[in-house]
Amino acid sequence: MRDRLASLAVYALSTALGVTAFLYPFFMPALEKTPAMGQAHTNDAPLLLTGLVVLCFGALLVEAQAQAGSAKMVALLGILVSINALLRFVEVAIPGPGGFSPIFFLIVATGYVFGGRFGFLMGALTLLVSALVTAGMGPWLPYQMFTAGWIGMSAPLCRPLVRRLGGVNRWREVVVLAVFSGVWGLIYGGVMNLWFWPYASGPVEQHWQAGAGVLDGLTRYAAFYLATSLVWDVFRLLGNAMLTLAFGLPTLRALRRFQARFAFTFRPLEQVAP
């Protein structure tokens, strides 16, 4: 019970840190506009990345010490993260159209099967490792890690609908996950824009101005998103959905086989009833 509470505390702290990191610029009395997107958060991003990495490794330590099966789950997580990092390397070497990326399908599948905590680590560590492999380090990285982690963390929300439809291990389950992955394809882009949008300069009607009200800010952001990001993110939506439909069933079966093998509780011999 103590290990579970410690684990939940780590994930709750990670989420709170991420939400704060995205939103705090909107509460600043003034912001210095930057001519290039990569110049936003150059001062605080290294500290944010360090804090997130520490929290991720803290979560891994808690999970590994919980019971014998959890240590095997951590090893499985390492394998899945490596596979996804390789897919990200292929994506960088052979760019797909728009915002298409092959990594989100596996993040959703693992979070859906193994739970939100596993999904958060899968998403966050995938972006961290792939950035190291592809030399994609920058002030945007911790924000990518948070958002990808939230994708994996939210994947178990599909379970009640799948059960209601009677679709476990059937095509209905895959369709639900395909829709979920596709919607997150748009949300991911919409959330990620927020890491630099308050600092960006450009047309007044599309950019944040310190002191603007909530409705005014939402209107400006909607105009910015429609003008710059929607078409890009539609390719991510379509890619996520198509990958899920194409590989969903065999991937879910494979992940569930691992889950069945690792789902045991270790008890010392003296605690076993005669």
C-alpha positions as CSV (number, residue, x, y, z in Angstrom):
1,M,0.0,0.0,0.0
2,R,2.8,2.4,0.9
3,D,4.5,1.7,-2.5
4,R,1.3,2.3,-4.4
5,L,0.7,5.7,-2.6
6,A,4.3,6.7,-3.3
7,S,3.9,5.8,-6.9
8,L,0.6,7.7,-7.2
9,A,2.3,10.7,-5.5
10,V,5.1,10.7,-8.1
11,Y,2.7,10.7,-11.0
12,A,0.4,13.3,-9.5
13,L,3.5,15.6,-8.9
14,S,4.6,15.0,-12.5
15,T,1.2,16.0,-13.9
16,A,1.0,19.1,-11.6
17,L,4.5,20.1,-12.7
18,G,3.5,19.7,-16.4
19,V,0.3,21.7,-16.1
20,T,2.1,24.5,-14.3
21,A,4.9,24.6,-16.8
22,F,2.4,25.0,-19.7
23,L,0.2,27.6,-18.0
24,Y,2.4,29.8,-15.9
25,P,3.4,32.2,-18.8
26,F,-0.3,33.2,-19.2
27,F,-0.3,34.6,-15.7
28,M,2.9,36.7,-16.1
29,P,2.3,40.5,-16.2
30,A,4.6,40.7,-19.3
31,L,6.4,38.4,-21.6
32,E,9.4,39.1,-23.9
33,K,8.5,38.0,-27.5
34,T,10.9,35.8,-29.3
35,P,11.6,35.9,-33.1
36,A,12.1,32.1,-33.2
37,M,10.1,29.3,-31.7
38,G,13.2,27.5,-30.3
39,Q,14.1,30.5,-28.1
40,A,11.0,30.2,-25.8
41,H,11.7,28.8,-22.3
42,T,15.5,28.7,-22.9
43,N,16.0,29.6,-19.3
44,D,13.6,27.3,-17.5
45,A,13.5,24.3,-19.8
46,P,16.7,22.7,-18.5
47,L,15.5,22.9,-14.9
48,L,12.1,21.5,-16.0
49,L,13.7,18.7,-17.9
50,T,15.8,17.7,-14.9
51,G,12.8,17.7,-12.6
52,L,10.8,15.5,-15.0
53,V,13.7,13.0,-15.5
54,V,14.2,12.8,-11.7
55,L,10.5,12.1,-11.2
56,C,10.4,9.4,-14.0
57,F,13.4,7.6,-12.5
58,G,11.8,7.9,-9.1
59,A,8.7,6.3,-10.4
60,L,10.7,3.5,-12.0
61,L,12.4,2.8,-8.6
62,V,9.1,2.7,-6.8
63,E,7.6,0.4,-9.4
64,A,10.7,-1.9,-9.4
65,Q,10.7,-2.3,-5.7
66,A,7.0,-3.0,-5.3
67,Q,7.1,-6.7,-6.1
68,A,9.0,-9.2,-8.3
69,G,6.6,-8.8,-11.2
70,S,7.1,-5.1,-11.3
71,A,10.8,-5.5,-12.0
72,K,9.9,-7.5,-15.1
73,M,7.5,-4.8,-16.1
74,V,10.2,-2.2,-15.8
75,A,12.4,-4.4,-18.1
76,L,9.5,-4.7,-20.5
77,L,9.1,-0.9,-20.4
78,G,12.7,-0.5,-21.4
79,I,12.2,-2.8,-24.4
80,L,9.1,-1.0,-25.6
81,V,10.7,2.4,-25.2
82,S,13.7,1.2,-27.2
83,I,11.4,0.0,-30.0
84,N,9.5,3.3,-30.0
85,A,12.8,5.3,-30.0
86,L,13.9,3.3,-33.1
87,L,10.6,4.2,-34.8
88,R,11.2,7.8,-34.0
89,F,14.7,7.5,-35.5
90,V,13.2,6.1,-38.7
91,E,10.6,8.9,-38.7
92,V,13.5,11.5,-38.6
93,A,15.5,9.7,-41.3
94,I,12.4,9.3,-43.5
95,P,10.0,12.1,-42.6
96,G,6.3,11.3,-43.0
97,P,3.6,13.8,-44.1
98,G,2.7,16.7,-41.8
99,G,2.7,15.7,-38.1
100,F,2.5,12.0,-38.7
101,S,4.6,10.0,-36.2
102,P,4.6,6.2,-35.6
103,I,5.3,6.5,-31.9
104,F,1.9,7.3,-30.6
105,F,0.2,4.0,-31.5
106,L,2.4,2.0,-29.1
107,I,2.1,4.6,-26.4
108,V,-1.7,4.3,-26.5
109,A,-1.6,0.5,-26.7
110,T,0.8,0.1,-23.7
111,G,-1.1,2.6,-21.6
112,Y,-4.4,0.9,-22.4
113,V,-3.2,-2.6,-21.5
114,F,-0.9,-1.9,-18.6
115,G,-2.5,1.1,-17.0
116,G,-2.0,4.9,-16.8
117,R,1.2,4.8,-14.7
118,F,2.9,2.5,-17.3
119,G,1.5,4.6,-20.1
120,F,2.9,7.9,-18.7
121,L,6.4,6.5,-18.4
122,M,6.1,5.0,-21.8
123,G,5.2,8.3,-23.4
124,A,7.7,10.5,-21.4
125,L,10.7,8.1,-21.7
126,T,10.0,7.5,-25.4
127,L,10.4,11.2,-26.2
128,L,13.5,11.5,-23.9
129,V,15.3,8.5,-25.4
130,S,14.4,9.3,-29.0
131,A,15.6,12.9,-28.5
132,L,19.0,11.5,-27.3
133,V,19.1,9.2,-30.3
134,T,18.1,11.8,-32.9
135,A,19.8,14.8,-31.4
136,G,16.4,16.4,-30.9
137,M,17.3,18.1,-27.6
138,G,15.8,21.5,-27.1
139,P,13.6,23.6,-24.8
140,W,10.6,21.9,-26.3
141,L,11.6,18.4,-25.0
142,P,10.1,18.4,-21.5
143,Y,6.8,19.7,-22.9
144,Q,6.8,16.8,-25.5
145,M,7.6,14.4,-22.6
146,F,4.7,15.7,-20.5
147,T,2.2,15.6,-23.4
148,A,3.2,12.2,-24.6
149,G,3.0,10.9,-21.0
150,W,-0.5,12.2,-20.7
151,I,-1.5,10.3,-23.8
152,G,-0.4,7.1,-22.3
153,M,-1.8,8.0,-18.9
154,S,-5.3,8.7,-20.4
155,A,-5.4,5.5,-22.5
156,P,-7.2,3.4,-19.8
157,L,-10.2,5.7,-20.2
158,C,-11.1,3.7,-23.2
159,R,-11.7,0.5,-21.1
160,P,-15.2,1.3,-19.9
161,L,-16.5,2.0,-23.4
162,V,-14.8,-1.1,-24.8
163,R,-16.4,-3.2,-22.0
164,R,-19.8,-1.6,-22.7
165,L,-19.5,-2.5,-26.4
166,G,-18.4,-6.0,-25.6
167,G,-15.4,-5.5,-27.7
168,V,-12.4,-6.9,-25.8
169,N,-10.1,-8.7,-28.2
170,R,-12.4,-7.8,-31.1
171,W,-12.4,-5.2,-33.8
172,R,-14.7,-2.9,-31.8
173,E,-11.9,-2.5,-29.3
174,V,-9.4,-1.5,-32.0
175,V,-11.9,1.0,-33.5
176,V,-12.3,2.7,-30.1
177,L,-8.5,2.9,-29.7
178,A,-8.2,4.2,-33.3
179,V,-10.7,7.0,-32.6
180,F,-8.9,7.8,-29.3
181,S,-5.5,7.9,-30.9
182,G,-6.8,10.1,-33.7
183,V,-8.4,12.6,-31.3
184,W,-5.1,12.7,-29.4
185,G,-3.3,13.4,-32.7
186,L,-5.1,16.8,-32.7
187,I,-4.9,17.4,-29.0
188,Y,-1.2,16.7,-28.9
189,G,-0.6,19.5,-31.4
190,G,-3.0,21.8,-29.7
191,V,-1.3,21.3,-26.3
192,M,2.3,21.5,-27.7
193,N,1.6,24.9,-29.3
194,L,1.2,26.3,-25.8
195,W,4.8,25.9,-24.9
196,F,5.8,28.7,-27.3
197,W,2.6,30.5,-28.2
198,P,2.7,33.1,-25.4
199,Y,6.2,34.1,-26.5
200,A,5.5,34.2,-30.3
201,S,5.2,37.4,-32.2
202,G,3.0,38.0,-35.2
203,P,-0.5,39.2,-36.1
204,V,-2.3,40.6,-33.0
205,E,-5.4,38.6,-33.6
206,Q,-3.4,35.3,-33.5
207,H,-1.0,35.8,-30.6
208,W,-1.2,36.1,-26.9
209,Q,-1.0,39.5,-25.2
210,A,-0.3,39.7,-21.5
211,G,-3.5,40.8,-19.7
212,A,-5.9,39.4,-22.3
213,G,-9.0,37.8,-20.9
214,V,-9.8,34.1,-21.1
215,L,-12.3,34.5,-24.0
216,D,-10.0,36.8,-25.9
217,G,-7.1,34.4,-25.4
218,L,-9.1,31.4,-26.6
219,T,-10.3,33.3,-29.7
220,R,-6.7,34.3,-30.6
221,Y,-5.4,30.8,-30.0
222,A,-8.2,29.3,-32.2
223,A,-7.2,31.7,-35.0
224,F,-3.6,30.8,-34.6
225,Y,-4.3,27.0,-34.5
226,L,-6.5,27.1,-37.6
227,A,-3.9,29.1,-39.5
228,T,-0.8,27.2,-38.5
229,S,-1.4,23.8,-37.1
230,L,-4.7,22.2,-38.1
231,V,-3.6,20.7,-41.4
232,W,-0.3,19.5,-39.8
233,D,-2.2,17.8,-37.0
234,V,-4.7,16.1,-39.3
235,F,-1.9,14.0,-40.7
236,R,-1.1,12.9,-37.2
237,L,-4.8,12.1,-36.6
238,L,-5.0,10.0,-39.7
239,G,-1.6,8.3,-39.1
240,N,-2.5,7.3,-35.5
241,A,-5.9,5.9,-36.5
242,M,-4.6,4.0,-39.5
243,L,-1.7,2.4,-37.5
244,T,-4.1,1.4,-34.8
245,L,-6.5,-0.2,-37.3
246,A,-3.6,-2.0,-39.1
247,F,-1.7,-3.3,-36.1
248,G,-4.0,-3.0,-33.2
249,L,-5.2,-6.6,-32.7
250,P,-1.8,-8.4,-32.9
251,T,-0.2,-5.7,-30.7
252,L,-2.8,-6.0,-28.0
253,R,-2.6,-9.7,-28.0
254,A,1.2,-9.6,-27.6
255,L,1.0,-7.1,-24.8
256,R,-1.6,-9.1,-23.0
257,R,0.5,-12.2,-23.2
258,F,3.3,-10.4,-21.4
259,Q,0.8,-9.0,-18.9
260,A,-0.5,-12.5,-18.1
261,R,3.1,-13.8,-17.5
262,F,4.0,-10.9,-15.3
263,A,0.8,-10.7,-13.3
264,F,1.8,-12.5,-10.1
265,T,2.4,-11.6,-6.5
266,F,5.5,-12.7,-4.7
267,R,5.1,-14.0,-1.1
268,P,8.0,-15.4,1.0
269,L,7.8,-19.1,1.6
270,E,7.1,-18.8,5.3
271,Q,3.9,-16.8,4.5
272,V,2.5,-19.5,2.4
273,A,-0.2,-21.5,4.3
274,P,0.7,-25.2,4.8
